Amino acid sequence: MEHSLLYRDVRYVIGPEQDGSRRWTIHPEGRGVSGIAEASRAHGSFKVAVLAARQAIDAWLAAAAGHPSAAP
């Protein structure tokens, strides 16, 4: 099952677990950025994927605000 969540006014989606990993996708301003989060223990990949997506959102927002140290 996919989970659609909101963080800092940016929607992101966490996909279903497959072999200990989950795909996450953020949707800033209609563009998609995605990655795969893997956990070393069973059922930990949801939290890992949420944290990875939130880090990507933070980096995207920082880059959009003109902070050169952050990359989208």
Backbone as CSV, one residue per row, in Angstrom:
resi,resn,N_x,N_y,N_z,CA_x,CA_y,CA_z,C_x,C_y,C_z
1,MET,0.827,-1.164,0.000,0.000,0.000,0.000,0.886,1.247,0.000
2,GLU,0.504,2.242,-0.778,1.219,3.513,-0.784,0.666,4.420,0.300
3,HIS,1.556,5.246,0.843,1.173,6.226,1.851,1.518,7.605,1.305
4,SER,0.520,8.460,1.190,0.731,9.833,0.753,0.782,10.717,1.993
5,LEU,1.882,11.444,2.162,2.116,12.238,3.357,2.475,13.666,2.977
6,LEU,2.472,14.544,3.960,2.802,15.940,3.738,3.845,16.366,4.761
7,TYR,4.884,17.049,4.288,5.940,17.562,5.158,6.343,18.925,4.619
8,ARG,6.261,19.941,5.452,6.625,21.311,5.061,5.885,21.736,3.789
9,ASP,4.618,21.373,3.706,3.736,21.704,2.580,4.158,21.058,1.259
10,VAL,4.938,20.000,1.308,5.334,19.255,0.107,4.801,17.836,0.252
11,ARG,4.075,17.376,-0.768,3.535,16.022,-0.731,4.619,15.015,-1.094
12,TYR,4.615,13.897,-0.383,5.517,12.805,-0.734,4.797,11.486,-0.558
13,VAL,5.258,10.470,-1.283,4.615,9.167,-1.291,5.645,8.109,-0.924
14,ILE,5.254,7.235,0.003,6.076,6.084,0.389,5.386,4.849,-0.177
15,GLY,6.099,4.090,-0.983,5.530,2.908,-1.618,5.535,1.701,-0.707
16,PRO,4.984,0.594,-1.197,4.935,-0.633,-0.400,6.330,-1.247,-0.208
17,GLU,6.478,-1.996,0.858,7.759,-2.651,1.139,7.961,-3.815,0.185
18,GLN,9.163,-3.896,-0.369,9.542,-4.997,-1.247,10.949,-5.425,-0.897
19,ASP,11.082,-6.597,-0.337,12.382,-7.158,0.029,13.186,-6.232,0.938
20,GLY,12.530,-5.620,1.911,13.214,-4.785,2.885,13.497,-3.362,2.436
21,SER,12.928,-2.954,1.300,13.141,-1.578,0.854,11.818,-0.972,0.403
22,ARG,11.780,0.354,0.362,10.599,1.085,-0.093,11.047,2.230,-0.988
23,ARG,10.285,2.464,-2.052,10.535,3.617,-2.913,9.792,4.803,-2.323
24,TRP,10.457,5.953,-2.338,9.816,7.191,-1.906,9.905,8.181,-3.042
25,THR,8.911,9.052,-3.128,8.864,10.072,-4.170,8.356,11.365,-3.562
26,ILE,9.036,12.473,-3.850,8.521,13.774,-3.433,8.025,14.488,-4.683
27,HIS,7.069,15.378,-4.500,6.436,16.054,-5.621,6.467,17.568,-5.440
28,PRO,7.643,18.194,-5.459,7.704,19.654,-5.334,7.344,20.327,-6.659
29,GLU,6.373,21.198,-6.604,5.973,21.997,-7.770,5.813,21.163,-9.031
30,GLY,5.191,20.004,-8.907,4.892,19.182,-10.064,6.037,18.331,-10.589
31,ARG,7.238,18.510,-10.037,8.374,17.686,-10.462,8.536,16.551,-9.462
32,GLY,8.948,15.412,-9.912,9.149,14.290,-9.015,10.610,14.003,-8.765
33,VAL,10.950,13.711,-7.535,12.281,13.280,-7.135,12.068,11.999,-6.367
34,SER,12.829,10.950,-6.683,12.583,9.692,-5.995,13.880,9.014,-5.598
35,GLY,13.736,8.041,-4.735,14.862,7.253,-4.277,14.353,5.973,-3.652
36,ILE,15.254,5.140,-3.216,14.886,3.892,-2.548,15.560,3.878,-1.196
37,ALA,14.783,3.587,-0.164,15.311,3.495,1.196,15.349,2.033,1.599
38,GLU,16.465,1.600,2.150,16.600,0.219,2.604,16.884,0.204,4.094
39,ALA,16.301,-0.772,4.773,16.500,-0.914,6.211,17.212,-2.229,6.482
40,SER,17.997,-2.252,7.538,18.740,-3.476,7.862,17.915,-4.453,8.681
41,ARG,16.778,-4.003,9.226,15.930,-4.914,9.994,14.522,-4.901,9.421
42,ALA,13.782,-5.951,9.673,12.430,-6.094,9.131,11.530,-4.967,9.620
43,HIS,10.673,-4.506,8.751,9.654,-3.494,9.047,10.232,-2.140,9.435
44,GLY,11.496,-1.900,9.200,12.074,-0.602,9.501,12.150,0.298,8.284
45,SER,11.831,-0.238,7.122,12.037,0.539,5.907,11.058,1.704,5.768
46,PHE,9.870,1.645,6.369,8.931,2.766,6.272,9.530,4.010,6.924
47,LYS,10.035,3.853,8.137,10.624,4.994,8.846,11.853,5.508,8.097
48,VAL,12.663,4.616,7.582,13.859,5.005,6.833,13.454,5.774,5.572
49,ALA,12.410,5.312,4.888,11.944,5.993,3.678,11.377,7.373,4.009
50,VAL,10.641,7.488,5.098,10.101,8.788,5.519,11.246,9.758,5.794
51,LEU,12.243,9.314,6.533,13.380,10.190,6.849,14.146,10.593,5.592
52,ALA,14.332,9.660,4.658,15.034,9.971,3.415,14.251,10.985,2.579
53,ALA,12.946,10.803,2.490,12.118,11.742,1.728,12.139,13.121,2.375
54,ARG,12.067,13.163,3.691,12.088,14.456,4.382,13.427,15.161,4.202
55,GLN,14.525,14.412,4.175,15.833,15.026,3.915,15.878,15.607,2.506
56,ALA,15.288,14.898,1.544,15.248,15.403,0.169,14.397,16.668,0.089
57,ILE,13.290,16.699,0.821,12.437,17.889,0.848,13.193,19.064,1.462
58,ASP,13.869,18.823,2.584,14.653,19.885,3.224,15.709,20.438,2.271
59,ALA,16.402,19.541,1.558,17.436,19.968,0.615,16.827,20.756,-0.532
60,TRP,15.685,20.307,-1.058,15.033,21.008,-2.153,14.584,22.398,-1.719
61,LEU,13.978,22.496,-0.537,13.525,23.794,-0.039,14.703,24.739,0.213
62,ALA,15.795,24.200,0.744,16.979,25.029,0.987,17.549,25.540,-0.332
63,ALA,17.606,24.676,-1.345,18.116,25.084,-2.655,17.191,26.113,-3.288
64,ALA,15.892,25.925,-3.130,14.923,26.872,-3.693,15.008,28.231,-3.007
65,ALA,15.434,28.239,-1.745,15.562,29.491,-1.007,16.901,30.185,-1.277
66,GLY,17.748,29.541,-2.101,19.004,30.176,-2.475,20.181,29.806,-1.607
67,HIS,20.090,28.696,-0.897,21.216,28.231,-0.089,22.089,27.339,-0.968
68,PRO,23.248,27.790,-1.383,24.081,27.018,-2.312,24.635,25.733,-1.737
69,SER,24.597,25.547,-0.421,25.170,24.329,0.171,24.238,23.139,0.041
70,ALA,23.005,23.337,-0.328,22.048,22.241,-0.442,21.743,21.996,-1.913
71,ALA,21.638,20.727,-2.267,21.310,20.357,-3.635,19.956,19.659,-3.640
72,PRO,19.143,19.849,-4.676,17.828,19.192,-4.740,17.945,17.715,-4.997
